[in-house]
């Protein structure tokens, strides 16, 4: 199944997209942007430690373009500026302060512009905070659950399973509504969903 087909059947929740580096997650990201564009939706991109720049560069090498000027981006660390930066958060040492700053940025985005949030490089963020389940739950509360308090909101989180600990991955999977595994052909396998895999 393609990701687009899967997303046609859901309109809200937290979707965890697991991938290995050789699976070309940047293509899945590109397909997501195209699909949302057809629905006249511009997602908010949470760019952790310049993952967006890596994805855009990989897409260029494959002959695929992303209209970066139209992207609305919350930067979490990193230096490369791509798209319209609607907020920047560089504080990683104090987790509570970091999440407070994220929420301040997010709640100032007009409601009509925050239907979809795509998080790139989640494993890089949680590497910085020495993840404990309480911190992972707090992150999901801010990035996902608060975002989803209004019906019809979707959060899509990309995570590199090769760069993530088993404990971290299992915690993420438990807190997500849907868990999908991407392969190099851009097919997705449903690992977990509310109705069972």
C-alpha atoms as an extended CHARMM CRD file, in Angstrom:
* protein
*
       197  EXT
         1         1  UNK       CA              0.0000000000        0.0000000000        0.0000000000  PROA      1               0.0000000000
         2         2  UNK       CA              1.1770000000        3.5240000000       -0.7200000000  PROA      2               0.0000000000
         3         3  UNK       CA              1.1420000000        6.1450000000        2.0230000000  PROA      3               0.0000000000
         4         4  UNK       CA             -1.3040000000        8.2700000000        0.0320000000  PROA      4               0.0000000000
         5         5  UNK       CA             -3.8150000000        5.4150000000       -0.0300000000  PROA      5               0.0000000000
         6         6  UNK       CA             -3.4510000000        4.9370000000        3.7050000000  PROA      6               0.0000000000
         7         7  UNK       CA             -3.9390000000        8.6320000000        4.4650000000  PROA      7               0.0000000000
         8         8  UNK       CA             -7.1130000000        8.7430000000        2.3520000000  PROA      8               0.0000000000
         9         9  UNK       CA             -8.7080000000        6.5780000000        5.0210000000  PROA      9               0.0000000000
        10        10  UNK       CA             -7.7420000000        8.6590000000        8.0580000000  PROA      10              0.0000000000
        11        11  UNK       CA             -8.0830000000       12.3450000000        8.7920000000  PROA      11              0.0000000000
        12        12  UNK       CA             -6.6880000000       12.6830000000       12.2870000000  PROA      12              0.0000000000
        13        13  UNK       CA             -4.2870000000       11.1190000000       14.7540000000  PROA      13              0.0000000000
        14        14  UNK       CA             -0.5550000000       10.5830000000       15.2200000000  PROA      14              0.0000000000
        15        15  UNK       CA              1.1400000000        8.6060000000       12.4370000000  PROA      15              0.0000000000
        16        16  UNK       CA              4.6400000000        7.3090000000       13.1780000000  PROA      16              0.0000000000
        17        17  UNK       CA              6.5920000000        6.6270000000        9.9550000000  PROA      17              0.0000000000
        18        18  UNK       CA              9.5260000000        4.3320000000       10.6230000000  PROA      18              0.0000000000
        19        19  UNK       CA             12.3100000000        4.0360000000        8.0760000000  PROA      19              0.0000000000
        20        20  UNK       CA             15.8770000000        2.9580000000        7.4940000000  PROA      20              0.0000000000
        21        21  UNK       CA             18.2090000000        5.4050000000        5.6890000000  PROA      21              0.0000000000
        22        22  UNK       CA             18.2210000000        3.2390000000        2.5270000000  PROA      22              0.0000000000
        23        23  UNK       CA             14.4100000000        3.4510000000        2.2930000000  PROA      23              0.0000000000
        24        24  UNK       CA             14.5110000000        7.0010000000        0.8830000000  PROA      24              0.0000000000
        25        25  UNK       CA             12.2350000000        8.7060000000        3.4310000000  PROA      25              0.0000000000
        26        26  UNK       CA             12.7130000000       11.9510000000        1.4960000000  PROA      26              0.0000000000
        27        27  UNK       CA             10.5850000000       10.4930000000       -1.3200000000  PROA      27              0.0000000000
        28        28  UNK       CA              7.8070000000        9.7330000000        1.1390000000  PROA      28              0.0000000000
        29        29  UNK       CA              8.0780000000       13.3130000000        2.4000000000  PROA      29              0.0000000000
        30        30  UNK       CA              7.8770000000       14.5900000000       -1.1990000000  PROA      30              0.0000000000
        31        31  UNK       CA              4.7980000000       12.4350000000       -1.8570000000  PROA      31              0.0000000000
        32        32  UNK       CA              3.1790000000       13.7540000000        1.3260000000  PROA      32              0.0000000000
        33        33  UNK       CA              3.7300000000       17.3610000000        0.2680000000  PROA      33              0.0000000000
        34        34  UNK       CA              2.2440000000       16.6450000000       -3.1670000000  PROA      34              0.0000000000
        35        35  UNK       CA             -0.7730000000       14.9080000000       -1.6820000000  PROA      35              0.0000000000
        36        36  UNK       CA             -1.4930000000       17.7050000000        0.7840000000  PROA      36              0.0000000000
        37        37  UNK       CA             -0.9570000000       20.3110000000       -1.9420000000  PROA      37              0.0000000000
        38        38  UNK       CA             -3.7550000000       18.7030000000       -3.9800000000  PROA      38              0.0000000000
        39        39  UNK       CA             -6.0130000000       19.1990000000       -0.9580000000  PROA      39              0.0000000000
        40        40  UNK       CA             -4.8360000000       22.8170000000       -0.6070000000  PROA      40              0.0000000000
        41        41  UNK       CA             -3.1280000000       22.0120000000        2.7130000000  PROA      41              0.0000000000
        42        42  UNK       CA              0.2890000000       23.4170000000        3.5880000000  PROA      42              0.0000000000
        43        43  UNK       CA              1.6340000000       21.3870000000        6.5110000000  PROA      43              0.0000000000
        44        44  UNK       CA              3.7050000000       22.8730000000        9.3030000000  PROA      44              0.0000000000
        45        45  UNK       CA              7.1490000000       21.2350000000        9.1230000000  PROA      45              0.0000000000
        46        46  UNK       CA              9.0530000000       20.6850000000       12.3710000000  PROA      46              0.0000000000
        47        47  UNK       CA             12.6740000000       20.5460000000       11.1790000000  PROA      47              0.0000000000
        48        48  UNK       CA             14.8900000000       18.9350000000       13.7990000000  PROA      48              0.0000000000
        49        49  UNK       CA             18.6380000000       19.4970000000       13.3770000000  PROA      49              0.0000000000
        50        50  UNK       CA             18.5010000000       20.3050000000        9.6250000000  PROA      50              0.0000000000
        51        51  UNK       CA             16.7560000000       17.0910000000        8.5520000000  PROA      51              0.0000000000
        52        52  UNK       CA             14.6780000000       19.1340000000        6.0890000000  PROA      52              0.0000000000
        53        53  UNK       CA             17.8530000000       20.2860000000        4.3300000000  PROA      53              0.0000000000
        54        54  UNK       CA             19.0540000000       16.6670000000        4.0310000000  PROA      54              0.0000000000
        55        55  UNK       CA             15.7030000000       15.5950000000        2.5530000000  PROA      55              0.0000000000
        56        56  UNK       CA             15.5990000000       18.5120000000        0.0840000000  PROA      56              0.0000000000
        57        57  UNK       CA             19.2020000000       17.8590000000       -0.9990000000  PROA      57              0.0000000000
        58        58  UNK       CA             18.5340000000       14.1460000000       -1.5140000000  PROA      58              0.0000000000
        59        59  UNK       CA             15.4400000000       14.9690000000       -3.5780000000  PROA      59              0.0000000000
        60        60  UNK       CA             17.4330000000       17.3650000000       -5.7790000000  PROA      60              0.0000000000
        61        61  UNK       CA             20.0020000000       14.6230000000       -6.4470000000  PROA      61              0.0000000000
        62        62  UNK       CA             17.1130000000       12.4220000000       -7.6020000000  PROA      62              0.0000000000
        63        63  UNK       CA             15.7190000000       15.1290000000       -9.8880000000  PROA      63              0.0000000000
        64        64  UNK       CA             12.7710000000       15.9720000000       -7.6290000000  PROA      64              0.0000000000
        65        65  UNK       CA             12.0190000000       19.5280000000       -6.5550000000  PROA      65              0.0000000000
        66        66  UNK       CA             10.3320000000       20.9170000000       -3.4660000000  PROA      66              0.0000000000
        67        67  UNK       CA              8.9270000000       24.4440000000       -3.5230000000  PROA      67              0.0000000000
        68        68  UNK       CA             10.6770000000       25.4010000000       -0.2990000000  PROA      68              0.0000000000
        69        69  UNK       CA              9.3380000000       28.9680000000       -0.3670000000  PROA      69              0.0000000000
        70        70  UNK       CA              5.8730000000       27.6300000000        0.4650000000  PROA      70              0.0000000000
        71        71  UNK       CA              6.9990000000       25.5820000000        3.4660000000  PROA      71              0.0000000000
        72        72  UNK       CA              6.1410000000       26.8400000000        6.9570000000  PROA      72              0.0000000000
        73        73  UNK       CA              8.8740000000       25.6140000000        9.2610000000  PROA      73              0.0000000000
        74        74  UNK       CA              9.4860000000       25.4040000000       13.0010000000  PROA      74              0.0000000000
        75        75  UNK       CA             13.2520000000       24.9740000000       13.4610000000  PROA      75              0.0000000000
        76        76  UNK       CA             14.3940000000       22.8200000000       16.3720000000  PROA      76              0.0000000000
        77        77  UNK       CA             18.1580000000       23.2710000000       16.3760000000  PROA      77              0.0000000000
        78        78  UNK       CA             20.2740000000       23.3010000000       13.2370000000  PROA      78              0.0000000000
        79        79  UNK       CA             21.5600000000       26.1890000000       11.1520000000  PROA      79              0.0000000000
        80        80  UNK       CA             20.2390000000       25.8080000000        7.6000000000  PROA      80              0.0000000000
        81        81  UNK       CA             17.2440000000       28.0310000000        6.8580000000  PROA      81              0.0000000000
        82        82  UNK       CA             14.7460000000       26.5520000000        4.4080000000  PROA      82              0.0000000000
        83        83  UNK       CA             11.2130000000       27.8330000000        3.9110000000  PROA      83              0.0000000000
        84        84  UNK       CA              9.3600000000       30.4210000000        5.9640000000  PROA      84              0.0000000000
        85        85  UNK       CA             10.6380000000       30.1030000000        9.5270000000  PROA      85              0.0000000000
        86        86  UNK       CA              7.6810000000       30.6370000000       11.8460000000  PROA      86              0.0000000000
        87        87  UNK       CA              9.6430000000       29.8150000000       14.9850000000  PROA      87              0.0000000000
        88        88  UNK       CA             13.1020000000       28.7370000000       16.1120000000  PROA      88              0.0000000000
        89        89  UNK       CA             13.9370000000       26.7600000000       19.2400000000  PROA      89              0.0000000000
        90        90  UNK       CA             17.5540000000       26.1540000000       20.2120000000  PROA      90              0.0000000000
        91        91  UNK       CA             17.1140000000       25.2240000000       23.8730000000  PROA      91              0.0000000000
        92        92  UNK       CA             17.6540000000       21.4920000000       24.3770000000  PROA      92              0.0000000000
        93        93  UNK       CA             19.2060000000       21.3690000000       27.8530000000  PROA      93              0.0000000000
        94        94  UNK       CA             16.0090000000       22.3390000000       29.6660000000  PROA      94              0.0000000000
        95        95  UNK       CA             13.3100000000       20.0700000000       28.2570000000  PROA      95              0.0000000000
        96        96  UNK       CA             10.3990000000       21.9160000000       29.9020000000  PROA      96              0.0000000000
        97        97  UNK       CA             11.6380000000       25.2450000000       28.5410000000  PROA      97              0.0000000000
        98        98  UNK       CA             12.0700000000       23.7100000000       25.0730000000  PROA      98              0.0000000000
        99        99  UNK       CA              8.5230000000       22.3500000000       25.0110000000  PROA      99              0.0000000000
       100       100  UNK       CA              7.1210000000       25.6040000000       26.3890000000  PROA      100             0.0000000000
       101       101  UNK       CA              8.7960000000       27.5250000000       23.5650000000  PROA      101             0.0000000000
       102       102  UNK       CA              7.4870000000       25.0400000000       20.9990000000  PROA      102             0.0000000000
       103       103  UNK       CA              3.9290000000       25.4380000000       22.2900000000  PROA      103             0.0000000000
       104       104  UNK       CA              4.2170000000       29.2490000000       22.2110000000  PROA      104             0.0000000000
       105       105  UNK       CA              5.2810000000       29.1060000000       18.5560000000  PROA      105             0.0000000000
       106       106  UNK       CA              2.6530000000       26.5510000000       17.6030000000  PROA      106             0.0000000000
       107       107  UNK       CA             -0.3490000000       28.2360000000       19.2200000000  PROA      107             0.0000000000
       108       108  UNK       CA              0.4320000000       31.4630000000       17.3320000000  PROA      108             0.0000000000
       109       109  UNK       CA             -0.0700000000       29.7150000000       13.9870000000  PROA      109             0.0000000000
       110       110  UNK       CA             -3.5720000000       30.4920000000       12.6750000000  PROA      110             0.0000000000
       111       111  UNK       CA             -5.8880000000       27.4990000000       13.1270000000  PROA      111             0.0000000000
       112       112  UNK       CA             -6.5510000000       27.1160000000        9.4120000000  PROA      112             0.0000000000
       113       113  UNK       CA             -2.7990000000       26.7400000000        8.8020000000  PROA      113             0.0000000000
       114       114  UNK       CA             -2.1210000000       23.9480000000       11.2870000000  PROA      114             0.0000000000
       115       115  UNK       CA             -4.2670000000       21.0780000000       10.0550000000  PROA      115             0.0000000000
       116       116  UNK       CA             -1.1780000000       18.9080000000        9.4480000000  PROA      116             0.0000000000
       117       117  UNK       CA              2.1790000000       18.8200000000       11.2540000000  PROA      117             0.0000000000
       118       118  UNK       CA              5.1020000000       16.8300000000        9.8010000000  PROA      118             0.0000000000
       119       119  UNK       CA              8.0330000000       16.1790000000       12.1480000000  PROA      119             0.0000000000
       120       120  UNK       CA             11.3810000000       15.3670000000       10.4950000000  PROA      120             0.0000000000
       121       121  UNK       CA             14.3110000000       13.9090000000       12.4470000000  PROA      121             0.0000000000
       122       122  UNK       CA             12.5220000000       12.9310000000       15.6510000000  PROA      122             0.0000000000
       123       123  UNK       CA             15.3700000000       10.5920000000       16.6460000000  PROA      123             0.0000000000
       124       124  UNK       CA             17.7890000000       13.5690000000       16.6470000000  PROA      124             0.0000000000
       125       125  UNK       CA             15.6500000000       15.4810000000       19.1330000000  PROA      125             0.0000000000
       126       126  UNK       CA             15.2180000000       12.6660000000       21.5840000000  PROA      126             0.0000000000
       127       127  UNK       CA             18.9540000000       11.9340000000       21.4310000000  PROA      127             0.0000000000
       128       128  UNK       CA             19.4250000000       15.4050000000       22.9280000000  PROA      128             0.0000000000
       129       129  UNK       CA             17.1280000000       14.8810000000       25.9050000000  PROA      129             0.0000000000
       130       130  UNK       CA             18.3280000000       11.4700000000       27.1330000000  PROA      130             0.0000000000
       131       131  UNK       CA             14.8490000000       10.0440000000       26.6170000000  PROA      131             0.0000000000
       132       132  UNK       CA             12.8570000000        8.7850000000       29.5300000000  PROA      132             0.0000000000
       133       133  UNK       CA              9.2700000000        7.6810000000       29.0230000000  PROA      133             0.0000000000
       134       134  UNK       CA              7.9860000000       10.7450000000       30.9100000000  PROA      134             0.0000000000
       135       135  UNK       CA              9.8120000000       13.0650000000       28.4770000000  PROA      135             0.0000000000
       136       136  UNK       CA              8.6240000000       11.1270000000       25.4400000000  PROA      136             0.0000000000
       137       137  UNK       CA              5.0460000000       11.3280000000       26.7520000000  PROA      137             0.0000000000
       138       138  UNK       CA              5.4510000000       15.0650000000       27.3470000000  PROA      138             0.0000000000
       139       139  UNK       CA              6.7730000000       15.5330000000       23.8120000000  PROA      139             0.0000000000
       140       140  UNK       CA              3.7910000000       13.6640000000       22.3610000000  PROA      140             0.0000000000
       141       141  UNK       CA              1.4230000000       15.7160000000       24.5080000000  PROA      141             0.0000000000
       142       142  UNK       CA              2.7500000000       18.9280000000       22.9620000000  PROA      142             0.0000000000
       143       143  UNK       CA              3.5440000000       17.8470000000       19.4050000000  PROA      143             0.0000000000
       144       144  UNK       CA              0.5980000000       15.5290000000       18.9890000000  PROA      144             0.0000000000
       145       145  UNK       CA             -2.1770000000       15.4660000000       21.5230000000  PROA      145             0.0000000000
       146       146  UNK       CA             -2.6030000000       19.2150000000       22.0230000000  PROA      146             0.0000000000
       147       147  UNK       CA             -2.3990000000       19.6030000000       18.2720000000  PROA      147             0.0000000000
       148       148  UNK       CA             -5.1800000000       17.0350000000       17.9240000000  PROA      148             0.0000000000
       149       149  UNK       CA             -7.6300000000       18.5350000000       20.4070000000  PROA      149             0.0000000000
       150       150  UNK       CA             -9.5290000000       19.9640000000       17.4620000000  PROA      150             0.0000000000
       151       151  UNK       CA            -11.0150000000       17.3260000000       15.1150000000  PROA      151             0.0000000000
       152       152  UNK       CA             -9.3960000000       16.7370000000       11.7340000000  PROA      152             0.0000000000
       153       153  UNK       CA             -5.7870000000       17.3370000000       12.7820000000  PROA      153             0.0000000000
       154       154  UNK       CA             -2.9710000000       15.0360000000       11.7210000000  PROA      154             0.0000000000
       155       155  UNK       CA              0.6090000000       14.6970000000       12.9960000000  PROA      155             0.0000000000
       156       156  UNK       CA              3.0840000000       12.6830000000       10.8700000000  PROA      156             0.0000000000
       157       157  UNK       CA              6.3920000000       11.8470000000       12.5610000000  PROA      157             0.0000000000
       158       158  UNK       CA              9.4210000000       10.5080000000       10.6520000000  PROA      158             0.0000000000
       159       159  UNK       CA             11.8480000000        8.4150000000       12.7070000000  PROA      159             0.0000000000
       160       160  UNK       CA             15.0170000000        6.6380000000       11.5910000000  PROA      160             0.0000000000
       161       161  UNK       CA             14.8510000000        3.2300000000       13.2540000000  PROA      161             0.0000000000
       162       162  UNK       CA             18.5870000000        2.6320000000       12.7040000000  PROA      162             0.0000000000
       163       163  UNK       CA             19.4010000000        5.7210000000       14.7770000000  PROA      163             0.0000000000
       164       164  UNK       CA             16.9110000000        4.9800000000       17.5600000000  PROA      164             0.0000000000
       165       165  UNK       CA             17.1820000000        2.7490000000       20.6000000000  PROA      165             0.0000000000
       166       166  UNK       CA             14.7800000000       -0.1690000000       20.9740000000  PROA      166             0.0000000000
       167       167  UNK       CA             13.3530000000        1.4120000000       24.1450000000  PROA      167             0.0000000000
       168       168  UNK       CA             12.8130000000        4.7420000000       22.4130000000  PROA      168             0.0000000000
       169       169  UNK       CA             11.1050000000        3.1110000000       19.4030000000  PROA      169             0.0000000000
       170       170  UNK       CA              8.7790000000        1.0050000000       21.5360000000  PROA      170             0.0000000000
       171       171  UNK       CA              7.7980000000        4.0830000000       23.5470000000  PROA      171             0.0000000000
       172       172  UNK       CA              7.0410000000        6.0060000000       20.3480000000  PROA      172             0.0000000000
       173       173  UNK       CA              5.0190000000        3.1130000000       18.9610000000  PROA      173             0.0000000000
       174       174  UNK       CA              2.9220000000        2.8720000000       22.1200000000  PROA      174             0.0000000000
       175       175  UNK       CA              2.1160000000        6.5800000000       22.0290000000  PROA      175             0.0000000000
       176       176  UNK       CA              1.2150000000        6.7200000000       18.3150000000  PROA      176             0.0000000000
       177       177  UNK       CA             -2.2160000000        6.0070000000       16.8590000000  PROA      177             0.0000000000
       178       178  UNK       CA             -0.7360000000        4.4470000000       13.7140000000  PROA      178             0.0000000000
       179       179  UNK       CA              2.7040000000        2.9270000000       13.1500000000  PROA      179             0.0000000000
       180       180  UNK       CA              3.8610000000        2.4580000000        9.5540000000  PROA      180             0.0000000000
       181       181  UNK       CA              7.0870000000        1.0600000000        8.1190000000  PROA      181             0.0000000000
       182       182  UNK       CA              8.2850000000        2.5440000000        4.8090000000  PROA      182             0.0000000000
       183       183  UNK       CA             10.3060000000        0.4570000000        2.3750000000  PROA      183             0.0000000000
       184       184  UNK       CA             12.6230000000        1.5600000000       -0.4380000000  PROA      184             0.0000000000
       185       185  UNK       CA              9.7840000000        1.1940000000       -2.9880000000  PROA      185             0.0000000000
       186       186  UNK       CA              7.6740000000        3.6660000000       -0.9860000000  PROA      186             0.0000000000
       187       187  UNK       CA              5.2680000000        0.9420000000        0.0650000000  PROA      187             0.0000000000
       188       188  UNK       CA              4.0330000000        1.1300000000        3.6370000000  PROA      188             0.0000000000
       189       189  UNK       CA              3.3250000000       -1.7180000000        5.9940000000  PROA      189             0.0000000000
       190       190  UNK       CA              0.8950000000       -1.0980000000        8.8320000000  PROA      190             0.0000000000
       191       191  UNK       CA              2.5960000000       -2.1860000000       12.0540000000  PROA      191             0.0000000000
       192       192  UNK       CA             -0.1130000000       -0.9180000000       14.4110000000  PROA      192             0.0000000000
       193       193  UNK       CA             -3.4370000000        0.8850000000       14.1620000000  PROA      193             0.0000000000
       194       194  UNK       CA             -6.4160000000        1.4790000000       16.4740000000  PROA      194             0.0000000000
       195       195  UNK       CA             -8.2920000000       -1.4540000000       14.9030000000  PROA      195             0.0000000000
       196       196  UNK       CA             -5.2450000000       -3.7230000000       14.9590000000  PROA      196             0.0000000000
       197       197  UNK       CA             -2.4690000000       -4.1640000000       12.3910000000  PROA      197             0.0000000000
